[in-house]
Amino acid sequence: MKFRTLMRHIRVGCRNIIRNGWMTIASIGAVTTTLILVSVFLALVLNLNEIAKNIENDVEIKTLVELGTSEEEVIALGKQLEEIDGVEAVTFSSNDEELQGLIDSMGEEGETWELFEQDNPLNHAFVVRAEVPQDTEKIAKEIQSFDNINKVVFGKDVVKQLFEFNNYARVIGIALIVALVFTAIFLISNTIKITIIARSTEIGIMKLVGATNGFIRWPFFIEGLLLGVLGSFIPIAIVLGGYYYLDSAVIDTISFSFVELLPFNPFAWQLSLLVLAIGAIIGVWGSVMSIRKYLKV
């Protein structure tokens, strides 16, 4: 395609947007509303995914060593744990460290446990972290078969429910985004369809004088593309403004360590480009659907 021809298609596409007047405004408004919802759900899904990853990465297997196990056997057990397929890290915690952690976690009531510092009744422990959090249960079962193991703790039911919830949340979020995208495609498709019907006589004349299907279709592609891109600017501004406020002002008041939002930069650029791309795809796809169904050329 020649540059001059491309510029002609762009001019015609822009002129169509201006010519359609209120229909263009209504279409951009509808697409803007839809893309606001898409942007919000995108931000939610991406951050929920990040929070889910943080929670999953905090899942650990605490392995209590049998009381009376010799120092050599404890060292051998540590090496055995490190050799398990799928284990990322193994951290040893002596019974003295376990007792101190218990005292610190109980605050003033922990002073009672200071009486046991000379005769510590707690077990040595290993904290095992899996490379893939979903392998936690499998690794825990393997550890239970080792010698000198008193107990293996990893919250089996809680971990299983956590992974299931995270998977459901991701699937539902993606499904909602896809549904909203198709809604926006339908809206733009209707706008392009009305334009095609209004220009049916002109299109017929163009066919009679030898215009190709591609020559006729290109202005509609440009029009759909512009509608999608123009409809994405306001959603990007609204969502990023709200996200910046949430990230800088609200998140500091939340005390849960795993609730950590994605950094504003580069998240702002990533979301902007993603929404712009979705808007452009929605516009072009809506044009394609309209042309295939209603443009008899």
C-alpha positions in Angstrom: 0.0 0.0 0.0 1.3 3.4 -1.0 1.9 6.0 1.7 -0.5 8.5 -0.1 -3.2 5.8 -0.2 -2.7 5.1 3.5 -3.0 8.8 4.4 -6.2 9.0 2.3 -7.7 6.1 4.4 -6.7 7.8 7.6 -8.3 11.1 6.5 -11.5 9.3 5.5 -11.6 7.4 8.8 -11.1 10.6 10.8 -13.8 12.4 8.7 -16.2 9.5 9.4 -15.7 10.0 13.1 -16.5 13.7 12.8 -19.3 13.2 10.4 -21.1 10.7 12.7 -21.2 13.3 15.4 -23.3 12.2 18.4 -23.1 8.6 17.3 -19.3 8.8 17.6 -19.6 10.5 21.0 -22.1 7.9 22.2 -19.8 5.1 20.9 -16.7 6.5 22.6 -18.7 7.0 25.8 -19.9 3.4 25.8 -16.4 2.1 25.0 -14.9 4.4 27.7 -17.3 3.0 30.3 -16.6 -0.6 29.3 -12.8 0.0 29.3 -13.0 1.6 32.7 -14.4 -1.7 34.0 -11.9 -3.6 32.0 -9.0 -1.5 33.4 -10.3 -1.9 37.0 -10.6 -5.6 36.6 -7.1 -5.8 35.0 -5.6 -3.9 37.9 -7.5 -6.1 40.4 -6.5 -9.3 38.6 -2.8 -8.4 38.2 -2.6 -7.3 41.9 -4.6 -10.3 43.2 -2.2 -12.5 41.2 0.7 -10.7 42.9 -0.8 -11.0 46.4 -1.6 -14.7 45.6 2.0 -15.3 44.6 3.2 -13.6 47.8 0.9 -15.8 49.9 1.9 -19.0 48.0 5.6 -18.1 48.4 5.1 -17.8 52.2 3.9 -21.4 52.4 6.5 -23.4 54.3 6.9 -26.9 55.7 8.1 -27.0 59.3 9.8 -30.2 60.1 10.3 -31.0 63.8 13.2 -33.2 64.7 12.8 -36.0 67.1 14.0 -35.2 70.6 17.3 -37.0 71.5 18.5 -36.9 67.9 22.3 -36.5 67.8 24.0 -33.5 66.2 25.4 -35.7 63.4 22.0 -37.1 62.7 20.5 -33.6 62.6 23.2 -32.5 60.0 22.5 -35.6 58.0 18.8 -35.0 58.0 19.4 -31.4 56.8 21.4 -32.7 53.8 18.7 -35.2 53.1 16.1 -32.5 53.1 18.2 -30.4 50.7 18.4 -33.3 48.2 14.7 -33.7 47.9 13.6 -32.9 44.3 11.7 -29.6 44.1 13.1 -28.1 47.4 14.3 -24.5 47.0 15.7 -23.8 50.5 16.1 -25.5 53.9 16.7 -23.4 57.0 17.7 -24.9 60.3 16.2 -23.5 63.5 17.7 -24.8 66.8 15.5 -25.5 69.8 16.9 -22.3 71.5 15.9 -20.2 68.5 12.4 -21.9 68.5 12.0 -21.0 72.2 13.1 -17.4 71.7 10.7 -17.1 68.8 7.9 -18.4 71.0 8.8 -15.9 73.8 8.8 -13.0 71.3 5.5 -14.0 69.7 3.7 -14.1 73.0 4.7 -10.7 74.3 4.4 -10.3 78.1 2.9 -13.8 78.5 6.1 -15.2 76.9 8.0 -14.4 80.0 6.7 -17.6 81.5 8.6 -19.6 78.9 11.9 -18.0 79.9 11.8 -20.5 82.8 12.6 -23.3 80.2 15.7 -21.6 78.9 18.0 -23.9 81.0 15.9 -27.1 80.2 14.5 -26.5 76.7 11.7 -28.9 75.9 11.3 -27.8 72.3 12.5 -29.6 69.2 15.1 -28.6 66.7 13.3 -27.7 63.4 13.9 -27.4 59.7 11.9 -24.9 57.6 11.6 -26.2 54.1 10.4 -24.1 51.1 9.4 -25.7 47.8 10.4 -24.2 44.4 6.8 -24.5 43.3 4.3 -23.9 46.1 1.9 -26.4 44.7 4.4 -29.1 45.4 4.3 -28.5 49.1 2.0 -31.4 50.0 4.1 -33.9 47.9 7.3 -32.8 49.5 5.7 -32.9 53.0 4.7 -36.5 52.5 8.2 -37.5 51.4 9.7 -35.8 54.5 7.3 -37.8 56.8 9.0 -41.0 55.6 12.4 -39.9 56.9 14.0 -41.1 60.1 14.3 -38.8 63.2 11.2 -36.9 62.2 8.8 -36.0 65.0 6.2 -34.0 63.1 5.7 -32.3 59.7 3.5 -29.1 59.8 2.3 -27.3 56.7 -1.4 -26.7 57.2 -2.6 -29.2 54.6 -6.2 -28.2 54.3 -5.5 -24.5 54.5 -2.8 -24.7 51.7 -5.1 -26.7 49.5 -8.0 -24.3 49.9 -5.6 -21.4 49.3 -4.4 -22.7 46.0 -7.9 -23.5 44.9 -9.2 -20.0 45.8 -6.3 -18.4 44.0 -7.0 -20.4 40.8 -10.7 -19.6 40.9 -10.0 -15.9 41.5 -7.7 -15.8 38.4 -10.2 -17.6 36.2 -13.2 -15.5 37.3 -11.2 -12.3 36.8 -10.0 -13.3 33.3 -13.6 -14.4 32.3 -15.0 -11.0 33.4 -12.4 -9.1 31.4 -13.1 -11.2 28.3 -16.9 -10.6 28.7 -16.4 -6.8 29.0 -14.1 -6.8 25.9 -16.7 -8.6 23.9 -19.3 -6.0 25.1 -17.1 -3.2 23.8 -16.6 -5.0 20.5 -20.4 -5.3 20.1 -20.8 -1.5 20.8 -18.2 -0.5 18.2 -19.5 -3.0 15.7 -22.9 -1.4 15.9 -21.4 2.1 15.3 -19.5 0.9 12.3 -22.6 -0.9 11.0 -24.6 2.3 11.1 -21.8 4.1 9.2 -21.8 1.4 6.6 -25.6 1.6 6.1 -25.5 5.4 5.9 -22.8 5.2 3.2 -24.2 2.2 1.2 -24.9 4.4 -1.9 -21.4 5.8 -1.8 -19.9 2.4 -1.4 -21.9 1.1 -4.3 -20.6 3.8 -6.5 -17.1 3.1 -5.5 -17.5 -0.5 -6.4 -18.9 0.4 -9.8 -15.8 2.5 -10.6 -13.5 -0.3 -9.7 -12.6 0.2 -6.0 -11.3 -3.0 -4.4 -12.8 -4.5 -1.2 -9.6 -3.6 0.7 -9.7 0.0 -0.5 -13.3 0.3 0.9 -12.6 -1.6 4.1 -9.5 0.4 5.2 -11.3 3.6 6.3 -13.6 1.5 8.5 -10.6 -0.2 10.1 -9.1 3.2 10.8 -12.4 4.5 12.2 -12.7 1.5 14.5 -9.1 1.7 15.6 -9.5 5.4 16.5 -12.8 4.8 18.4 -11.0 2.1 20.5 -7.9 4.2 21.2 -9.9 7.4 22.0 -12.1 5.4 24.3 -9.1 4.2 26.2 -7.6 7.5 27.3 -10.1 8.4 30.1 -10.1 4.9 31.6 -6.3 5.0 31.8 -6.3 8.4 33.5 -9.1 7.4 36.0 -7.7 4.0 37.0 -4.1 5.2 37.3 -5.2 8.2 39.3 -7.1 5.9 41.7 -4.2 3.4 41.8 -1.6 6.1 42.6 -3.8 7.3 45.6 -4.3 3.7 46.8 -0.6 2.8 46.5 0.6 6.0 48.2 -2.0 6.7 50.8 -4.2 3.7 51.6 -1.8 0.7 51.4 0.4 2.0 54.3 -2.6 1.5 56.7 -2.9 -2.2 55.9 -0.9 -4.3 58.3 -0.9 -7.6 56.4 2.6 -8.3 55.1 1.4 -10.2 52.0 -0.8 -7.3 50.8 1.7 -5.6 48.6 0.6 -3.9 45.4 2.6 -3.8 42.3 4.9 -0.7 42.1 3.2 2.2 40.4 6.1 2.4 38.0 6.3 0.2 35.8 2.7 -0.9 36.5 1.3 2.4 35.1 3.1 1.9 31.8 2.2 -1.7 31.6 -1.5 -1.1 32.3 -1.6 1.9 29.9 -0.1 0.0 27.0 -2.3 -3.0 27.7 -5.5 -0.9 27.8 -4.5 1.0 24.6 -3.8 -2.4 22.9 -7.2 -3.7 24.1 -8.9 -0.6 22.9 -7.2 -0.8 19.5 -8.0 -4.5 19.1 -11.6 -3.9 20.2 -12.0 -1.2 17.6 -10.4 -3.1 14.7 -12.2 -6.4 15.6 -15.6 -4.5 15.8 -14.9 -3.1 12.3 -14.1 -6.5 10.9 -17.3 -8.0 12.4 -19.4 -5.2 10.9 -17.8 -5.4 7.5 -18.2 -9.1 7.3 -21.9 -9.0 8.3 -23.2 -5.8 6.7 -20.9 -4.6 3.9 -21.9 -6.5 0.8 -18.9 -5.9 -1.4 
